[in-house]
Amino acid sequence: MTDSLLARLRAVVGAAHLVTDAPEMAPYLTDWRGRFTGRALAVVLPADTHQVAAIVDACAAARVPIVPQGGRTGLVLGSVPDASGTAIVLSLRRLDRIRAIDPANRTMTVEAGCILYDIQQAALQAGMLFPLSLASEGSCTIGGNLSSNAGGTAVLRYGNTRELCLGLEVVTAQGQVWDGLRGLRKDNTGYALRELFIGAEGTLGVITAAVLKLYPQPKAALTALVALDSPRSALTLLGLLQERCGAALTGYELMSDFCLRLVASHFPDLPRPFAAHYPQYALVELSSSESGDHAADLLESAVGDAIDGGVAQDAVVAASVSQSIGLWKMREHIPLAQAAAGKNIKHDISLPVSRIPDFIECTDAALQAAFPACQVVCFGHLGDGNLHYNVAPPPGVGHGSFLAHQEAVKRIVHDSVAAFSGSISAEHGIGALKRDELARYKPAVELDMMRAIKAALDPLGIMNPGKIL
Amino acid sequence: MTDSLLARLRAVVGAAHLVTDAPEMAPYLTDWRGRFTGRALAVVLPADTHQVAAIVDACAAARVPIVPQGGRTGLVLGSVPDASGTAIVLSLRRLDRIRAIDPANRTMTVEAGCILYDIQQAALQAGMLFPLSLASEGSCTIGGNLSSNAGGTAVLRYGNTRELCLGLEVVTAQGQVWDGLRGLRKDNTGYALRELFIGAEGTLGVITAAVLKLYPQPKAALTALVALDSPRSALTLLGLLQERCGAALTGYELMSDFCLRLVASHFPDLPRPFAAHYPQYALVELSSSESGDHAADLLESAVGDAIDGGVAQDAVVAASVSQSIGLWKMREHIPLAQAAAGKNIKHDISLPVSRIPDFIECTDAALQAAFPACQVVCFGHLGDGNLHYNVAPPPGVGHGSFLAHQEAVKRIVHDSVAAFSGSISAEHGIGALKRDELARYKPAVELDMMRAIKAALDPLGIMNPGKIL
């Protein structure tokens, strides 16, 4: 049975693109953080949508599960197979063509295996912006971004990946090709299938191509680092900047003093903009479609008024693009500094923006009560209500031994998230890692509807089983 | 059977809110344009979500179809029952509370029966903007806007209704309440159920409440009317304004000379900004989060450069809010002037923005070949690729007799839409009116997936049967 399936797949993609040799398969089986290695019957690398359809058709006939895979940079074990060894890994990496750019429609049609960075560059070369931006952009593929509805640092202005996509091409679980590659900004002709496949983590079908929205390239972007006395002040400043700057506010990141001390201790060469320390900092990015002067005037006057009004304690406004990059580097080095300090317990959560100050206060207190002197590394996309709320051991306690408390720490944090009407996965998705958490916190009515949709679109249950549901 | 169901419904809502008397039912059975009157067992008007759930539960037990209804302003026969007389009309009008406003989260929680205008006003009173705006805003309800994914004049900047909603409360086809009233900007925990119920026209369940996004109120909005030599120039001007103004461009409407002549002949008191006539006009709206001066500088310099560069022929920039309102009135009076001239054949279509000039040229030519001297009333939201492409009889031919050609005209227009990769329903939805057209133009794979989802979420087929599918 397996042999005849593999023969059929080999006939579809050619012998060079069907991998069954264990060492050659290995890189496709291990997750990005190296925490889990699964097993598979084979890794298959189709060249085009037609081949993807033939592979799904063959696997459906053989009742063999399929694990779609892109850049394999996901953080929730969504794109690696389980340990059973019964699945085929379907890598979309060879579907890497930019099929078309339509400047007057501000759209680009790309295949699932295109690297995000390459898409950003192609947009730039066409004089436009594809705004999706995240840490793994040099390795992740747009198929993975779509399947996980990736977030990143530009959501405040441009939305999540779902908002950046106008059309999809999908191979269904029955091996049929759905051509939904529309480039329309208004289309009310039936159910939101595009939205449904986006964020479904490959459990309903395989995204093979997409029509992406492009935006005008801003003339200038400018960054400021603002010192604040509390998360509540950070929220007040956010409201003030939104009132004053509207859509020109393109980034708003919160970082605690502990985060920046961590960065400074591991990366001493990075800028240290303030002589004093403050409890919190906001990284503010403003973009102007007019000019650099316009961005600077707007940012300086808004931040100046925030200081005069007592909302902010101090601020550094970048005087150049390179200074802006330096300020962003502080933000971007927080995960690297954490990694250098040792493993900690990570949470990717979101909350109503208004509830973040109370959430931080209550959750910090609950953690201190359970694990005295534990250290919270809290930073994230405050403008989207998305915190990376990570917990490190008390000083003197080994990171490895503290990981033994992972379940108890997670329970405190996620229970608090639920109490504040938040989400246990803001931008990373569910995969296999958070499946039990999802079952714990989602309403039964919602889980039932999700299961009904899964059964309707993938009745054989072959699409990425064990993920999400 | 019917009697016992009605008794059960009466027990749920009280005798005063179950209408079975024919004259009293009549207003709930006729569509907005007065083209169709259906029949029903009864009209039921619940007071809250709990009552909606009890009604759906009772109808499911009795296998009686339910037609959810809001302000009944839809244009595609989506919210009125068919002629069979077997259905219950479920009016959501009494669910009209604004449950909460969260200024710091920029969200508002509203019930389905709230009138759009009331929501706009409540946002304004809280110092914010709910941007959804359309002709029927004084009568339509947010439940209907959500169920039809309404568009309107602010889509270019703020998106369709789907993009303006963060969370839903839904009564499922099984009569269960799904509390998905989240106020989160990032939430990747499973399938896009919110997106799926939005735009489903009540065929999958009943939307009873929603969390809406609010925006900062712009400091100023300013309008210009720009004279152009062709739709292609209108497209060039759109690109130029997007480059120069970014998100400050909040409206971009195209109107042909024929449209404005029609308005002038029926409403002679409206402003006539130009002494000469030009083939096309663009109504441009710019909003500034900074000041009126900023909006004026930006608009005047961009429009001035468009004239200097030969893109535009002439322009009038409103010098005041009242002048801006006057220019918008010209646009808003096009449908009224059409109605005054007599019935014509309407199409609500969308296209990739880049293909609009060729679409207009080809479709106009095809119509002239089939119906020499017929008159096309073409206007719409060019920034969204959405045209209201309506066809009036040749001079001297009666509007009534020309309506006999409706099917042939529609076939020419919709075949052309399909050839240019467009949509036969941009913002009005499908309802019962366009169901056959949907079946004609949608790929079979897509229709099959829609049917599978319908069967999965509404296995008894009681939710608004005969609409969409």
HADDOCK unambig.tbl for C-alpha pairs under 7 A between the chains (distance, minus, plus):
assign (segid A and resid 104 and name CA) (segid B and resid 239 and name CA) 6.89 0.50 0.50
assign (segid A and resid 104 and name CA) (segid B and resid 353 and name CA) 6.77 0.50 0.50
assign (segid A and resid 104 and name CA) (segid B and resid 354 and name CA) 4.89 0.50 0.50
assign (segid A and resid 105 and name CA) (segid B and resid 352 and name CA) 5.96 0.50 0.50
assign (segid A and resid 105 and name CA) (segid B and resid 353 and name CA) 4.96 0.50 0.50
assign (segid A and resid 105 and name CA) (segid B and resid 354 and name CA) 4.81 0.50 0.50
assign (segid A and resid 178 and name CA) (segid B and resid 445 and name CA) 5.89 0.50 0.50
assign (segid A and resid 178 and name CA) (segid B and resid 446 and name CA) 6.53 0.50 0.50
assign (segid A and resid 183 and name CA) (segid B and resid 352 and name CA) 5.50 0.50 0.50
assign (segid A and resid 184 and name CA) (segid B and resid 350 and name CA) 6.81 0.50 0.50
assign (segid A and resid 184 and name CA) (segid B and resid 351 and name CA) 6.06 0.50 0.50
assign (segid A and resid 184 and name CA) (segid B and resid 352 and name CA) 5.37 0.50 0.50
assign (segid A and resid 185 and name CA) (segid B and resid 384 and name CA) 5.38 0.50 0.50
assign (segid A and resid 185 and name CA) (segid B and resid 385 and name CA) 6.71 0.50 0.50
assign (segid A and resid 186 and name CA) (segid B and resid 350 and name CA) 6.43 0.50 0.50
assign (segid A and resid 186 and name CA) (segid B and resid 384 and name CA) 6.49 0.50 0.50
assign (segid A and resid 186 and name CA) (segid B and resid 386 and name CA) 6.83 0.50 0.50
assign (segid A and resid 186 and name CA) (segid B and resid 426 and name CA) 4.92 0.50 0.50
assign (segid A and resid 186 and name CA) (segid B and resid 427 and name CA) 6.31 0.50 0.50
assign (segid A and resid 187 and name CA) (segid B and resid 350 and name CA) 6.87 0.50 0.50
assign (segid A and resid 187 and name CA) (segid B and resid 423 and name CA) 5.89 0.50 0.50
assign (segid A and resid 187 and name CA) (segid B and resid 425 and name CA) 6.03 0.50 0.50
assign (segid A and resid 187 and name CA) (segid B and resid 426 and name CA) 4.38 0.50 0.50
assign (segid A and resid 187 and name CA) (segid B and resid 427 and name CA) 6.45 0.50 0.50
assign (segid A and resid 188 and name CA) (segid B and resid 199 and name CA) 6.87 0.50 0.50
assign (segid A and resid 188 and name CA) (segid B and resid 425 and name CA) 5.49 0.50 0.50
assign (segid A and resid 188 and name CA) (segid B and resid 426 and name CA) 5.35 0.50 0.50
assign (segid A and resid 188 and name CA) (segid B and resid 427 and name CA) 5.56 0.50 0.50
assign (segid A and resid 188 and name CA) (segid B and resid 428 and name CA) 6.80 0.50 0.50
assign (segid A and resid 188 and name CA) (segid B and resid 429 and name CA) 4.90 0.50 0.50
assign (segid A and resid 189 and name CA) (segid B and resid 425 and name CA) 5.88 0.50 0.50
assign (segid A and resid 189 and name CA) (segid B and resid 429 and name CA) 5.93 0.50 0.50
assign (segid A and resid 189 and name CA) (segid B and resid 430 and name CA) 6.10 0.50 0.50
assign (segid A and resid 190 and name CA) (segid B and resid 200 and name CA) 6.51 0.50 0.50
assign (segid A and resid 190 and name CA) (segid B and resid 468 and name CA) 6.37 0.50 0.50
assign (segid A and resid 191 and name CA) (segid B and resid 196 and name CA) 6.07 0.50 0.50
assign (segid A and resid 191 and name CA) (segid B and resid 199 and name CA) 6.58 0.50 0.50
assign (segid A and resid 191 and name CA) (segid B and resid 200 and name CA) 5.69 0.50 0.50
assign (segid A and resid 191 and name CA) (segid B and resid 450 and name CA) 6.35 0.50 0.50
assign (segid A and resid 192 and name CA) (segid B and resid 195 and name CA) 6.27 0.50 0.50
assign (segid A and resid 192 and name CA) (segid B and resid 196 and name CA) 5.07 0.50 0.50
assign (segid A and resid 195 and name CA) (segid B and resid 192 and name CA) 6.26 0.50 0.50
assign (segid A and resid 195 and name CA) (segid B and resid 195 and name CA) 6.46 0.50 0.50
assign (segid A and resid 196 and name CA) (segid B and resid 191 and name CA) 6.07 0.50 0.50
assign (segid A and resid 196 and name CA) (segid B and resid 192 and name CA) 5.07 0.50 0.50
assign (segid A and resid 199 and name CA) (segid B and resid 188 and name CA) 6.87 0.50 0.50
assign (segid A and resid 199 and name CA) (segid B and resid 191 and name CA) 6.59 0.50 0.50
assign (segid A and resid 200 and name CA) (segid B and resid 190 and name CA) 6.50 0.50 0.50
assign (segid A and resid 200 and name CA) (segid B and resid 191 and name CA) 5.68 0.50 0.50
assign (segid A and resid 216 and name CA) (segid B and resid 242 and name CA) 6.62 0.50 0.50
assign (segid A and resid 216 and name CA) (segid B and resid 243 and name CA) 5.43 0.50 0.50
assign (segid A and resid 216 and name CA) (segid B and resid 246 and name CA) 6.76 0.50 0.50
assign (segid A and resid 239 and name CA) (segid B and resid 104 and name CA) 6.91 0.50 0.50
assign (segid A and resid 242 and name CA) (segid B and resid 216 and name CA) 6.62 0.50 0.50
assign (segid A and resid 243 and name CA) (segid B and resid 216 and name CA) 5.45 0.50 0.50
assign (segid A and resid 243 and name CA) (segid B and resid 289 and name CA) 6.93 0.50 0.50
assign (segid A and resid 244 and name CA) (segid B and resid 289 and name CA) 5.95 0.50 0.50
assign (segid A and resid 244 and name CA) (segid B and resid 290 and name CA) 6.23 0.50 0.50
assign (segid A and resid 245 and name CA) (segid B and resid 289 and name CA) 5.79 0.50 0.50
assign (segid A and resid 245 and name CA) (segid B and resid 290 and name CA) 6.88 0.50 0.50
assign (segid A and resid 246 and name CA) (segid B and resid 216 and name CA) 6.76 0.50 0.50
assign (segid A and resid 246 and name CA) (segid B and resid 289 and name CA) 5.48 0.50 0.50
assign (segid A and resid 247 and name CA) (segid B and resid 247 and name CA) 6.28 0.50 0.50
assign (segid A and resid 289 and name CA) (segid B and resid 243 and name CA) 6.93 0.50 0.50
assign (segid A and resid 289 and name CA) (segid B and resid 244 and name CA) 5.94 0.50 0.50
assign (segid A and resid 289 and name CA) (segid B and resid 245 and name CA) 5.80 0.50 0.50
assign (segid A and resid 289 and name CA) (segid B and resid 246 and name CA) 5.46 0.50 0.50
assign (segid A and resid 290 and name CA) (segid B and resid 244 and name CA) 6.22 0.50 0.50
assign (segid A and resid 290 and name CA) (segid B and resid 245 and name CA) 6.89 0.50 0.50
assign (segid A and resid 350 and name CA) (segid B and resid 184 and name CA) 6.82 0.50 0.50
assign (segid A and resid 350 and name CA) (segid B and resid 186 and name CA) 6.44 0.50 0.50
assign (segid A and resid 350 and name CA) (segid B and resid 187 and name CA) 6.87 0.50 0.50
assign (segid A and resid 351 and name CA) (segid B and resid 184 and name CA) 6.06 0.50 0.50
assign (segid A and resid 352 and name CA) (segid B and resid 105 and name CA) 5.96 0.50 0.50
assign (segid A and resid 352 and name CA) (segid B and resid 183 and name CA) 5.51 0.50 0.50
assign (segid A and resid 352 and name CA) (segid B and resid 184 and name CA) 5.39 0.50 0.50
assign (segid A and resid 353 and name CA) (segid B and resid 104 and name CA) 6.78 0.50 0.50
assign (segid A and resid 353 and name CA) (segid B and resid 105 and name CA) 4.98 0.50 0.50
assign (segid A and resid 354 and name CA) (segid B and resid 104 and name CA) 4.90 0.50 0.50
assign (segid A and resid 354 and name CA) (segid B and resid 105 and name CA) 4.83 0.50 0.50
assign (segid A and resid 384 and name CA) (segid B and resid 185 and name CA) 5.38 0.50 0.50
assign (segid A and resid 384 and name CA) (segid B and resid 186 and name CA) 6.49 0.50 0.50
assign (segid A and resid 385 and name CA) (segid B and resid 185 and name CA) 6.73 0.50 0.50
assign (segid A and resid 386 and name CA) (segid B and resid 186 and name CA) 6.83 0.50 0.50
assign (segid A and resid 423 and name CA) (segid B and resid 187 and name CA) 5.88 0.50 0.50
assign (segid A and resid 425 and name CA) (segid B and resid 187 and name CA) 6.04 0.50 0.50
assign (segid A and resid 425 and name CA) (segid B and resid 188 and name CA) 5.49 0.50 0.50
assign (segid A and resid 425 and name CA) (segid B and resid 189 and name CA) 5.88 0.50 0.50
assign (segid A and resid 426 and name CA) (segid B and resid 186 and name CA) 4.92 0.50 0.50
assign (segid A and resid 426 and name CA) (segid B and resid 187 and name CA) 4.38 0.50 0.50
assign (segid A and resid 426 and name CA) (segid B and resid 188 and name CA) 5.35 0.50 0.50
assign (segid A and resid 427 and name CA) (segid B and resid 186 and name CA) 6.31 0.50 0.50
assign (segid A and resid 427 and name CA) (segid B and resid 187 and name CA) 6.45 0.50 0.50
assign (segid A and resid 427 and name CA) (segid B and resid 188 and name CA) 5.56 0.50 0.50
assign (segid A and resid 428 and name CA) (segid B and resid 188 and name CA) 6.80 0.50 0.50
assign (segid A and resid 429 and name CA) (segid B and resid 188 and name CA) 4.89 0.50 0.50
assign (segid A and resid 429 and name CA) (segid B and resid 189 and name CA) 5.92 0.50 0.50
assign (segid A and resid 430 and name CA) (segid B and resid 189 and name CA) 6.08 0.50 0.50
assign (segid A and resid 445 and name CA) (segid B and resid 178 and name CA) 5.90 0.50 0.50
assign (segid A and resid 446 and name CA) (segid B and resid 178 and name CA) 6.54 0.50 0.50
assign (segid A and resid 449 and name CA) (segid B and resid 457 and name CA) 6.74 0.50 0.50
assign (segid A and resid 450 and name CA) (segid B and resid 191 and name CA) 6.35 0.50 0.50
assign (segid A and resid 452 and name CA) (segid B and resid 456 and name CA) 5.41 0.50 0.50
assign (segid A and resid 452 and name CA) (segid B and resid 457 and name CA) 6.82 0.50 0.50
assign (segid A and resid 453 and name CA) (segid B and resid 453 and name CA) 6.09 0.50 0.50
assign (segid A and resid 453 and name CA) (segid B and resid 456 and name CA) 6.18 0.50 0.50
assign (segid A and resid 456 and name CA) (segid B and resid 452 and name CA) 5.42 0.50 0.50
assign (segid A and resid 456 and name CA) (segid B and resid 453 and name CA) 6.18 0.50 0.50
assign (segid A and resid 456 and name CA) (segid B and resid 456 and name CA) 6.01 0.50 0.50
assign (segid A and resid 457 and name CA) (segid B and resid 449 and name CA) 6.74 0.50 0.50
assign (segid A and resid 457 and name CA) (segid B and resid 452 and name CA) 6.83 0.50 0.50
assign (segid A and resid 468 and name CA) (segid B and resid 190 and name CA) 6.36 0.50 0.50
